[in-house]
Amino acid sequence: MNASVAIQTLPEAANDEELIRIVDEVIDYIKSTGLNYYVGPFETAIEGDYDELMDIVKECQHIAVRAGAPSVAAYIKVSYKPEGDVLTIEKKVTKHHQ
């Protein structure tokens, strides 16, 4: 696993319920990829191959628009190590959730 990303999807929405519904559709898509992920209160972290993760980041924007958002913004964080492995989600957060 040579990369991890954290994505915060910010769809334009009429109210909080609509915003949550759209974000939930994006998270459902991330779950469907089969990759390891961690949903936090502000962003979702995903681990995998760099190119695959970049495709997923792109598709998250399309998912939000198809779910009804007239526009969407996103904050993306990327950790990429072409010749090795990046730190895993488990290594980063497990000790804080015991």
Biopython code that builds the backbone (N, CA, C, O; Angstrom):
import numpy as np
from Bio.PDB.StructureBuilder import StructureBuilder

atoms = [
    (1, "MET", "N", (0.854, -1.169, 0.000)),
    (1, "MET", "CA", (0.000, 0.000, 0.000)),
    (1, "MET", "C", (0.901, 1.234, 0.000)),
    (1, "MET", "O", (1.548, 1.547, 1.000)),
    (2, "ASN", "N", (0.931, 1.918, -1.124)),
    (2, "ASN", "CA", (1.882, 3.022, -1.249)),
    (2, "ASN", "C", (1.265, 4.399, -1.047)),
    (2, "ASN", "O", (1.939, 5.414, -1.226)),
    (3, "ALA", "N", (-0.021, 4.441, -0.671)),
    (3, "ALA", "CA", (-0.643, 5.752, -0.494)),
    (3, "ALA", "C", (-1.824, 5.676, 0.466)),
    (3, "ALA", "O", (-2.432, 4.625, 0.674)),
    (4, "SER", "N", (-2.115, 6.822, 1.033)),
    (4, "SER", "CA", (-3.367, 6.987, 1.770)),
    (4, "SER", "C", (-3.858, 8.403, 1.496)),
    (4, "SER", "O", (-3.074, 9.326, 1.276)),
    (5, "VAL", "N", (-5.158, 8.541, 1.515)),
    (5, "VAL", "CA", (-5.758, 9.861, 1.331)),
    (5, "VAL", "C", (-6.781, 10.093, 2.424)),
    (5, "VAL", "O", (-7.349, 9.154, 2.981)),
    (6, "ALA", "N", (-7.002, 11.348, 2.714)),
    (6, "ALA", "CA", (-8.104, 11.757, 3.573)),
    (6, "ALA", "C", (-8.926, 12.725, 2.742)),
    (6, "ALA", "O", (-8.393, 13.683, 2.180)),
    (7, "ILE", "N", (-10.219, 12.474, 2.666)),
    (7, "ILE", "CA", (-11.085, 13.336, 1.865)),
    (7, "ILE", "C", (-12.224, 13.861, 2.725)),
    (7, "ILE", "O", (-12.891, 13.111, 3.437)),
    (8, "GLN", "N", (-12.424, 15.154, 2.639)),
    (8, "GLN", "CA", (-13.577, 15.804, 3.248)),
    (8, "GLN", "C", (-14.396, 16.362, 2.100)),
    (8, "GLN", "O", (-13.977, 17.300, 1.422)),
    (9, "THR", "N", (-15.567, 15.779, 1.888)),
    (9, "THR", "CA", (-16.456, 16.208, 0.817)),
    (9, "THR", "C", (-17.436, 17.229, 1.378)),
    (9, "THR", "O", (-18.074, 16.991, 2.403)),
    (10, "LEU", "N", (-17.550, 18.362, 0.704)),
    (10, "LEU", "CA", (-18.401, 19.457, 1.169)),
    (10, "LEU", "C", (-19.408, 19.833, 0.088)),
    (10, "LEU", "O", (-19.192, 20.786, -0.661)),
    (11, "PRO", "N", (-20.514, 19.082, 0.006)),
    (11, "PRO", "CA", (-21.514, 19.398, -1.008)),
    (11, "PRO", "C", (-22.340, 20.615, -0.618)),
    (11, "PRO", "O", (-22.597, 20.862, 0.560)),
    (12, "GLU", "N", (-22.746, 21.362, -1.623)),
    (12, "GLU", "CA", (-23.717, 22.426, -1.383)),
    (12, "GLU", "C", (-25.049, 21.744, -1.106)),
    (12, "GLU", "O", (-25.459, 20.854, -1.851)),
    (13, "ALA", "N", (-25.720, 22.154, -0.048)),
    (13, "ALA", "CA", (-26.980, 21.517, 0.329)),
    (13, "ALA", "C", (-27.895, 22.537, 1.000)),
    (13, "ALA", "O", (-27.435, 23.503, 1.610)),
    (14, "ALA", "N", (-29.195, 22.300, 0.875)),
    (14, "ALA", "CA", (-30.193, 23.226, 1.411)),
    (14, "ALA", "C", (-30.248, 23.220, 2.938)),
    (14, "ALA", "O", (-30.601, 24.227, 3.553)),
    (15, "ASN", "N", (-29.898, 22.080, 3.551)),
    (15, "ASN", "CA", (-29.969, 21.975, 5.007)),
    (15, "ASN", "C", (-29.053, 20.846, 5.482)),
    (15, "ASN", "O", (-28.463, 20.132, 4.672)),
    (16, "ASP", "N", (-28.945, 20.698, 6.782)),
    (16, "ASP", "CA", (-28.048, 19.691, 7.342)),
    (16, "ASP", "C", (-28.442, 18.268, 6.960)),
    (16, "ASP", "O", (-27.581, 17.431, 6.689)),
    (17, "GLU", "N", (-29.739, 17.999, 6.939)),
    (17, "GLU", "CA", (-30.196, 16.650, 6.592)),
    (17, "GLU", "C", (-29.800, 16.279, 5.167)),
    (17, "GLU", "O", (-29.378, 15.152, 4.906)),
    (18, "GLU", "N", (-29.936, 17.219, 4.261)),
    (18, "GLU", "CA", (-29.557, 16.987, 2.866)),
    (18, "GLU", "C", (-28.045, 16.826, 2.749)),
    (18, "GLU", "O", (-27.567, 15.972, 2.002)),
    (19, "LEU", "N", (-27.302, 17.627, 3.472)),
    (19, "LEU", "CA", (-25.849, 17.525, 3.468)),
    (19, "LEU", "C", (-25.410, 16.133, 3.943)),
    (19, "LEU", "O", (-24.568, 15.497, 3.310)),
    (20, "ILE", "N", (-25.978, 15.668, 5.050)),
    (20, "ILE", "CA", (-25.638, 14.354, 5.585)),
    (20, "ILE", "C", (-26.014, 13.253, 4.604)),
    (20, "ILE", "O", (-25.251, 12.304, 4.422)),
    (21, "ARG", "N", (-27.174, 13.361, 3.970)),
    (21, "ARG", "CA", (-27.602, 12.352, 3.004)),
    (21, "ARG", "C", (-26.601, 12.235, 1.858)),
    (21, "ARG", "O", (-26.239, 11.128, 1.457)),
    (22, "ILE", "N", (-26.159, 13.363, 1.337)),
    (22, "ILE", "CA", (-25.213, 13.356, 0.216)),
    (22, "ILE", "C", (-23.863, 12.794, 0.655)),
    (22, "ILE", "O", (-23.279, 11.962, -0.038)),
    (23, "VAL", "N", (-23.372, 13.247, 1.802)),
    (23, "VAL", "CA", (-22.092, 12.737, 2.303)),
    (23, "VAL", "C", (-22.188, 11.231, 2.560)),
    (23, "VAL", "O", (-21.238, 10.496, 2.292)),
    (24, "ASP", "N", (-23.319, 10.776, 3.072)),
    (24, "ASP", "CA", (-23.499, 9.333, 3.290)),
    (24, "ASP", "C", (-23.411, 8.550, 1.980)),
    (24, "ASP", "O", (-22.894, 7.433, 1.964)),
    (25, "GLU", "N", (-23.905, 9.117, 0.893)),
    (25, "GLU", "CA", (-23.790, 8.441, -0.406)),
    (25, "GLU", "C", (-22.329, 8.351, -0.835)),
    (25, "GLU", "O", (-21.903, 7.342, -1.397)),
    (26, "VAL", "N", (-21.568, 9.400, -0.573)),
    (26, "VAL", "CA", (-20.136, 9.369, -0.891)),
    (26, "VAL", "C", (-19.445, 8.297, -0.050)),
    (26, "VAL", "O", (-18.632, 7.532, -0.568)),
    (27, "ILE", "N", (-19.761, 8.239, 1.231)),
    (27, "ILE", "CA", (-19.156, 7.227, 2.107)),
    (27, "ILE", "C", (-19.560, 5.823, 1.673)),
    (27, "ILE", "O", (-18.734, 4.911, 1.709)),
    (28, "ASP", "N", (-20.810, 5.632, 1.265)),
    (28, "ASP", "CA", (-21.244, 4.322, 0.758)),
    (28, "ASP", "C", (-20.412, 3.915, -0.456)),
    (28, "ASP", "O", (-20.047, 2.747, -0.597)),
    (29, "TYR", "N", (-20.117, 4.863, -1.322)),
    (29, "TYR", "CA", (-19.262, 4.567, -2.479)),
    (29, "TYR", "C", (-17.869, 4.141, -2.014)),
    (29, "TYR", "O", (-17.327, 3.151, -2.505)),
    (30, "ILE", "N", (-17.291, 4.881, -1.078)),
    (30, "ILE", "CA", (-15.966, 4.536, -0.567)),
    (30, "ILE", "C", (-15.978, 3.123, 0.010)),
    (30, "ILE", "O", (-15.063, 2.340, -0.244)),
    (31, "LYS", "N", (-17.015, 2.796, 0.787)),
    (31, "LYS", "CA", (-17.143, 1.444, 1.335)),
    (31, "LYS", "C", (-17.171, 0.401, 0.230)),
    (31, "LYS", "O", (-16.585, -0.672, 0.369)),
    (32, "SER", "N", (-17.850, 0.712, -0.865)),
    (32, "SER", "CA", (-18.018, -0.254, -1.960)),
    (32, "SER", "C", (-16.724, -0.559, -2.702)),
    (32, "SER", "O", (-16.663, -1.531, -3.455)),
    (33, "THR", "N", (-15.684, 0.256, -2.504)),
    (33, "THR", "CA", (-14.420, 0.020, -3.211)),
    (33, "THR", "C", (-13.677, -1.191, -2.671)),
    (33, "THR", "O", (-12.817, -1.745, -3.356)),
    (34, "GLY", "N", (-13.995, -1.606, -1.462)),
    (34, "GLY", "CA", (-13.311, -2.736, -0.850)),
    (34, "GLY", "C", (-11.983, -2.378, -0.202)),
    (34, "GLY", "O", (-11.317, -3.248, 0.360)),
    (35, "LEU", "N", (-11.592, -1.118, -0.271)),
    (35, "LEU", "CA", (-10.337, -0.691, 0.343)),
    (35, "LEU", "C", (-10.534, -0.437, 1.835)),
    (35, "LEU", "O", (-11.657, -0.248, 2.300)),
    (36, "ASN", "N", (-9.440, -0.436, 2.568)),
    (36, "ASN", "CA", (-9.498, -0.121, 3.986)),
    (36, "ASN", "C", (-9.769, 1.375, 4.139)),
    (36, "ASN", "O", (-9.127, 2.195, 3.483)),
    (37, "TYR", "N", (-10.714, 1.727, 5.001)),
    (37, "TYR", "CA", (-11.079, 3.129, 5.193)),
    (37, "TYR", "C", (-11.438, 3.366, 6.649)),
    (37, "TYR", "O", (-11.693, 2.421, 7.396)),
    (38, "TYR", "N", (-11.458, 4.623, 7.045)),
    (38, "TYR", "CA", (-11.830, 5.019, 8.395)),
    (38, "TYR", "C", (-12.622, 6.307, 8.296)),
    (38, "TYR", "O", (-12.119, 7.316, 7.801)),
    (39, "VAL", "N", (-13.866, 6.276, 8.767)),
    (39, "VAL", "CA", (-14.726, 7.462, 8.737)),
    (39, "VAL", "C", (-14.556, 8.222, 10.047)),
    (39, "VAL", "O", (-14.780, 7.681, 11.130)),
    (40, "GLY", "N", (-14.160, 9.474, 9.929)),
    (40, "GLY", "CA", (-14.054, 10.354, 11.086)),
    (40, "GLY", "C", (-15.133, 11.429, 10.996)),
    (40, "GLY", "O", (-15.885, 11.465, 10.022)),
    (41, "PRO", "N", (-15.221, 12.294, 11.987)),
    (41, "PRO", "CA", (-16.270, 13.315, 11.988)),
    (41, "PRO", "C", (-16.105, 14.381, 10.911)),
    (41, "PRO", "O", (-17.080, 15.035, 10.541)),
    (42, "PHE", "N", (-14.890, 14.567, 10.402)),
    (42, "PHE", "CA", (-14.654, 15.608, 9.403)),
    (42, "PHE", "C", (-14.159, 15.081, 8.069)),
    (42, "PHE", "O", (-14.278, 15.770, 7.056)),
    (43, "GLU", "N", (-13.610, 13.880, 8.043)),
    (43, "GLU", "CA", (-13.036, 13.348, 6.813)),
    (43, "GLU", "C", (-12.996, 11.833, 6.874)),
    (43, "GLU", "O", (-13.131, 11.235, 7.942)),
    (44, "THR", "N", (-12.811, 11.228, 5.726)),
    (44, "THR", "CA", (-12.658, 9.785, 5.623)),
    (44, "THR", "C", (-11.276, 9.486, 5.064)),
    (44, "THR", "O", (-10.876, 10.042, 4.042)),
    (45, "ALA", "N", (-10.552, 8.608, 5.738)),
    (45, "ALA", "CA", (-9.233, 8.177, 5.285)),
    (45, "ALA", "C", (-9.384, 6.862, 4.536)),
    (45, "ALA", "O", (-10.179, 6.005, 4.921)),
    (46, "ILE", "N", (-8.609, 6.706, 3.455)),
    (46, "ILE", "CA", (-8.650, 5.503, 2.632)),
    (46, "ILE", "C", (-7.208, 5.115, 2.309)),
    (46, "ILE", "O", (-6.364, 5.976, 2.058)),
    (47, "GLU", "N", (-6.936, 3.804, 2.318)),
    (47, "GLU", "CA", (-5.600, 3.301, 2.014)),
    (47, "GLU", "C", (-5.626, 2.481, 0.729)),
    (47, "GLU", "O", (-6.607, 1.791, 0.451)),
    (48, "GLY", "N", (-4.540, 2.554, -0.062)),
    (48, "GLY", "CA", (-4.456, 1.734, -1.253)),
    (48, "GLY", "C", (-3.371, 2.186, -2.201)),
    (48, "GLY", "O", (-2.392, 2.819, -1.805)),
    (49, "ASP", "N", (-3.565, 1.847, -3.457)),
    (49, "ASP", "CA", (-2.653, 2.250, -4.518)),
    (49, "ASP", "C", (-2.930, 3.700, -4.909)),
    (49, "ASP", "O", (-4.086, 4.108, -5.021)),
    (50, "TYR", "N", (-1.879, 4.467, -5.113)),
    (50, "TYR", "CA", (-2.009, 5.893, -5.406)),
    (50, "TYR", "C", (-2.971, 6.177, -6.560)),
    (50, "TYR", "O", (-3.883, 6.991, -6.413)),
    (51, "ASP", "N", (-2.783, 5.522, -7.696)),
    (51, "ASP", "CA", (-3.629, 5.808, -8.858)),
    (51, "ASP", "C", (-5.093, 5.460, -8.589)),
    (51, "ASP", "O", (-5.996, 6.200, -8.982)),
    (52, "GLU", "N", (-5.320, 4.339, -7.921)),
    (52, "GLU", "CA", (-6.695, 3.958, -7.587)),
    (52, "GLU", "C", (-7.324, 4.975, -6.642)),
    (52, "GLU", "O", (-8.493, 5.328, -6.797)),
    (53, "LEU", "N", (-6.559, 5.444, -5.672)),
    (53, "LEU", "CA", (-7.088, 6.435, -4.738)),
    (53, "LEU", "C", (-7.420, 7.750, -5.434)),
    (53, "LEU", "O", (-8.420, 8.384, -5.101)),
    (54, "MET", "N", (-6.606, 8.165, -6.385)),
    (54, "MET", "CA", (-6.896, 9.402, -7.116)),
    (54, "MET", "C", (-8.188, 9.258, -7.923)),
    (54, "MET", "O", (-8.958, 10.213, -8.034)),
    (55, "ASP", "N", (-8.429, 8.078, -8.483)),
    (55, "ASP", "CA", (-9.694, 7.828, -9.194)),
    (55, "ASP", "C", (-10.876, 7.890, -8.234)),
    (55, "ASP", "O", (-11.933, 8.420, -8.575)),
    (56, "ILE", "N", (-10.695, 7.351, -7.040)),
    (56, "ILE", "CA", (-11.766, 7.377, -6.037)),
    (56, "ILE", "C", (-12.063, 8.807, -5.609)),
    (56, "ILE", "O", (-13.226, 9.192, -5.498)),
    (57, "VAL", "N", (-11.027, 9.589, -5.368)),
    (57, "VAL", "CA", (-11.206, 11.002, -4.995)),
    (57, "VAL", "C", (-12.019, 11.720, -6.075)),
    (57, "VAL", "O", (-12.941, 12.473, -5.760)),
    (58, "LYS", "N", (-11.683, 11.492, -7.329)),
    (58, "LYS", "CA", (-12.414, 12.116, -8.439)),
    (58, "LYS", "C", (-13.873, 11.670, -8.443)),
    (58, "LYS", "O", (-14.779, 12.490, -8.589)),
    (59, "GLU", "N", (-14.093, 10.371, -8.281)),
    (59, "GLU", "CA", (-15.464, 9.846, -8.329)),
    (59, "GLU", "C", (-16.311, 10.354, -7.166)),
    (59, "GLU", "O", (-17.525, 10.497, -7.311)),
    (60, "CYS", "N", (-15.704, 10.626, -6.026)),
    (60, "CYS", "CA", (-16.463, 11.150, -4.889)),
    (60, "CYS", "C", (-17.174, 12.454, -5.250)),
    (60, "CYS", "O", (-18.297, 12.695, -4.806)),
    (61, "GLN", "N", (-16.524, 13.288, -6.050)),
    (61, "GLN", "CA", (-17.148, 14.548, -6.468)),
    (61, "GLN", "C", (-18.359, 14.261, -7.369)),
    (61, "GLN", "O", (-19.411, 14.886, -7.230)),
    (62, "HIS", "N", (-18.193, 13.312, -8.288)),
    (62, "HIS", "CA", (-19.299, 12.942, -9.185)),
    (62, "HIS", "C", (-20.469, 12.349, -8.400)),
    (62, "HIS", "O", (-21.627, 12.638, -8.701)),
    (63, "ILE", "N", (-20.175, 11.533, -7.410)),
    (63, "ILE", "CA", (-21.220, 10.920, -6.581)),
    (63, "ILE", "C", (-22.038, 12.017, -5.901)),
    (63, "ILE", "O", (-23.267, 11.960, -5.900)),
    (64, "ALA", "N", (-21.370, 13.003, -5.330)),
    (64, "ALA", "CA", (-22.071, 14.085, -4.633)),
    (64, "ALA", "C", (-22.987, 14.852, -5.582)),
    (64, "ALA", "O", (-24.115, 15.188, -5.220)),
    (65, "VAL", "N", (-22.516, 15.126, -6.779)),
    (65, "VAL", "CA", (-23.338, 15.851, -7.757)),
    (65, "VAL", "C", (-24.527, 14.989, -8.194)),
    (65, "VAL", "O", (-25.653, 15.477, -8.283)),
    (66, "ARG", "N", (-24.271, 13.712, -8.464)),
    (66, "ARG", "CA", (-25.378, 12.818, -8.855)),
    (66, "ARG", "C", (-26.398, 12.657, -7.734)),
    (66, "ARG", "O", (-27.570, 12.380, -7.986)),
    (67, "ALA", "N", (-25.940, 12.833, -6.487)),
    (67, "ALA", "CA", (-26.843, 12.731, -5.335)),
    (67, "ALA", "C", (-27.659, 13.999, -5.142)),
    (67, "ALA", "O", (-28.527, 14.047, -4.271)),
    (68, "GLY", "N", (-27.393, 15.030, -5.946)),
    (68, "GLY", "CA", (-28.210, 16.231, -5.893)),
    (68, "GLY", "C", (-27.507, 17.511, -5.523)),
    (68, "GLY", "O", (-28.135, 18.569, -5.515)),
    (69, "ALA", "N", (-26.236, 17.457, -5.218)),
    (69, "ALA", "CA", (-25.521, 18.687, -4.874)),
    (69, "ALA", "C", (-25.285, 19.514, -6.142)),
    (69, "ALA", "O", (-24.744, 18.991, -7.117)),
    (70, "PRO", "N", (-25.677, 20.785, -6.151)),
    (70, "PRO", "CA", (-25.415, 21.612, -7.326)),
    (70, "PRO", "C", (-23.921, 21.912, -7.503)),
    (70, "PRO", "O", (-23.462, 22.200, -8.608)),
    (71, "SER", "N", (-23.174, 21.838, -6.394)),
    (71, "SER", "CA", (-21.722, 21.999, -6.459)),
    (71, "SER", "C", (-21.122, 21.268, -5.267)),
    (71, "SER", "O", (-21.804, 20.958, -4.290)),
    (72, "VAL", "N", (-19.832, 21.004, -5.379)),
    (72, "VAL", "CA", (-19.152, 20.299, -4.285)),
    (72, "VAL", "C", (-17.712, 20.778, -4.199)),
    (72, "VAL", "O", (-17.049, 20.990, -5.215)),
    (73, "ALA", "N", (-17.245, 20.944, -2.978)),
    (73, "ALA", "CA", (-15.839, 21.253, -2.722)),
    (73, "ALA", "C", (-15.276, 20.089, -1.918)),
    (73, "ALA", "O", (-16.026, 19.336, -1.297)),
    (74, "ALA", "N", (-13.968, 19.944, -1.931)),
    (74, "ALA", "CA", (-13.343, 18.875, -1.158)),
    (74, "ALA", "C", (-11.974, 19.310, -0.680)),
    (74, "ALA", "O", (-11.252, 20.034, -1.367)),
    (75, "TYR", "N", (-11.636, 18.856, 0.506)),
    (75, "TYR", "CA", (-10.283, 18.986, 1.020)),
    (75, "TYR", "C", (-9.662, 17.605, 0.942)),
    (75, "TYR", "O", (-10.242, 16.630, 1.419)),
    (76, "ILE", "N", (-8.491, 17.519, 0.346)),
    (76, "ILE", "CA", (-7.823, 16.249, 0.139)),
    (76, "ILE", "C", (-6.431, 16.301, 0.757)),
    (76, "ILE", "O", (-5.689, 17.262, 0.554)),
    (77, "LYS", "N", (-6.086, 15.274, 1.502)),
    (77, "LYS", "CA", (-4.729, 15.098, 2.014)),
    (77, "LYS", "C", (-4.203, 13.803, 1.407)),
    (77, "LYS", "O", (-4.923, 12.807, 1.335)),
    (78, "VAL", "N", (-2.955, 13.820, 0.975)),
    (78, "VAL", "CA", (-2.369, 12.652, 0.327)),
    (78, "VAL", "C", (-1.024, 12.333, 0.957)),
    (78, "VAL", "O", (-0.181, 13.210, 1.144)),
    (79, "SER", "N", (-0.842, 11.059, 1.280)),
    (79, "SER", "CA", (0.466, 10.553, 1.675)),
    (79, "SER", "C", (0.844, 9.504, 0.636)),
    (79, "SER", "O", (0.106, 8.545, 0.412)),
    (80, "TYR", "N", (1.995, 9.693, 0.004)),
    (80, "TYR", "CA", (2.393, 8.837, -1.116)),
    (80, "TYR", "C", (3.857, 8.462, -0.972)),
    (80, "TYR", "O", (4.718, 9.322, -0.789)),
    (81, "LYS", "N", (4.124, 7.181, -1.054)),
    (81, "LYS", "CA", (5.495, 6.677, -0.959)),
    (81, "LYS", "C", (5.683, 5.662, -2.084)),
    (81, "LYS", "O", (5.404, 4.478, -1.896)),
    (82, "PRO", "N", (6.152, 6.107, -3.251)),
    (82, "PRO", "CA", (6.215, 5.229, -4.416)),
    (82, "PRO", "C", (7.040, 3.969, -4.213)),
    (82, "PRO", "O", (6.754, 2.940, -4.825)),
    (83, "GLU", "N", (8.042, 4.031, -3.378)),
    (83, "GLU", "CA", (8.927, 2.874, -3.202)),
    (83, "GLU", "C", (8.783, 2.242, -1.822)),
    (83, "GLU", "O", (9.770, 1.797, -1.238)),
    (84, "GLY", "N", (7.580, 2.201, -1.306)),
    (84, "GLY", "CA", (7.402, 1.586, 0.003)),
    (84, "GLY", "C", (5.987, 1.745, 0.492)),
    (84, "GLY", "O", (5.085, 2.112, -0.261)),
    (85, "ASP", "N", (5.807, 1.465, 1.760)),
    (85, "ASP", "CA", (4.484, 1.545, 2.368)),
    (85, "ASP", "C", (4.359, 2.798, 3.228)),
    (85, "ASP", "O", (5.314, 3.225, 3.878)),
    (86, "VAL", "N", (3.161, 3.375, 3.217)),
    (86, "VAL", "CA", (2.868, 4.501, 4.102)),
    (86, "VAL", "C", (2.362, 3.949, 5.431)),
    (86, "VAL", "O", (1.983, 2.780, 5.515)),
    (87, "LEU", "N", (2.355, 4.771, 6.454)),
    (87, "LEU", "CA", (1.788, 4.350, 7.737)),
    (87, "LEU", "C", (0.316, 4.006, 7.554)),
    (87, "LEU", "O", (-0.406, 4.705, 6.843)),
    (88, "THR", "N", (-0.124, 2.939, 8.192)),
    (88, "THR", "CA", (-1.517, 2.505, 8.057)),
    (88, "THR", "C", (-2.428, 3.287, 9.001)),
    (88, "THR", "O", (-1.984, 3.881, 9.984)),
    (89, "ILE", "N", (-3.703, 3.266, 8.669)),
    (89, "ILE", "CA", (-4.713, 3.863, 9.544)),
    (89, "ILE", "C", (-4.631, 3.195, 10.912)),
    (89, "ILE", "O", (-4.647, 3.868, 11.942)),
    (90, "GLU", "N", (-4.542, 1.870, 10.912)),
    (90, "GLU", "CA", (-4.496, 1.125, 12.165)),
    (90, "GLU", "C", (-3.329, 1.582, 13.036)),
    (90, "GLU", "O", (-3.488, 1.801, 14.237)),
    (91, "LYS", "N", (-2.169, 1.721, 12.428)),
    (91, "LYS", "CA", (-0.969, 2.134, 13.170)),
    (91, "LYS", "C", (-1.147, 3.555, 13.747)),
    (91, "LYS", "O", (-0.649, 3.861, 14.830)),
    (92, "LYS", "N", (-1.857, 4.402, 13.012)),
    (92, "LYS", "CA", (-2.023, 5.794, 13.433)),
    (92, "LYS", "C", (-3.058, 5.975, 14.538)),
    (92, "LYS", "O", (-2.859, 6.807, 15.423)),
    (93, "VAL", "N", (-4.156, 5.223, 14.514)),
    (93, "VAL", "CA", (-5.268, 5.570, 15.407)),
    (93, "VAL", "C", (-5.696, 4.498, 16.405)),
    (93, "VAL", "O", (-6.381, 4.823, 17.375)),
    (94, "THR", "N", (-5.326, 3.249, 16.209)),
    (94, "THR", "CA", (-5.836, 2.183, 17.079)),
    (94, "THR", "C", (-5.576, 2.456, 18.553)),
    (94, "THR", "O", (-6.461, 2.247, 19.383)),
    (95, "LYS", "N", (-4.390, 2.913, 18.888)),
    (95, "LYS", "CA", (-4.047, 3.142, 20.295)),
    (95, "LYS", "C", (-4.940, 4.191, 20.953)),
    (95, "LYS", "O", (-5.054, 4.235, 22.178)),
    (96, "HIS", "N", (-5.567, 5.029, 20.142)),
    (96, "HIS", "CA", (-6.425, 6.083, 20.683)),
    (96, "HIS", "C", (-7.875, 5.642, 20.848)),
    (96, "HIS", "O", (-8.695, 6.396, 21.371)),
    (97, "HIS", "N", (-8.196, 4.435, 20.408)),
    (97, "HIS", "CA", (-9.585, 3.950, 20.459)),
    (97, "HIS", "C", (-9.730, 2.682, 21.295)),
    (97, "HIS", "O", (-10.667, 1.909, 21.096)),
    (98, "GLN", "N", (-8.825, 2.473, 22.207)),
    (98, "GLN", "CA", (-8.886, 1.269, 23.059)),
    (98, "GLN", "C", (-9.474, 1.590, 24.407)),
    (98, "GLN", "O", (-9.602, 0.703, 25.251)),
]
sb = StructureBuilder()
sb.init_structure("model")
sb.init_model(0)
sb.init_chain("A")
sb.init_seg("    ")
for serial, (resi, resn, name, xyz) in enumerate(atoms, 1):
    if name == "N":
        sb.init_residue(resn, " ", resi, " ")
    sb.init_atom(name, np.array(xyz, "f"), 0.0, 1.0, " ", f" {name:<3s}", serial, name[0])
structure = sb.get_structure()
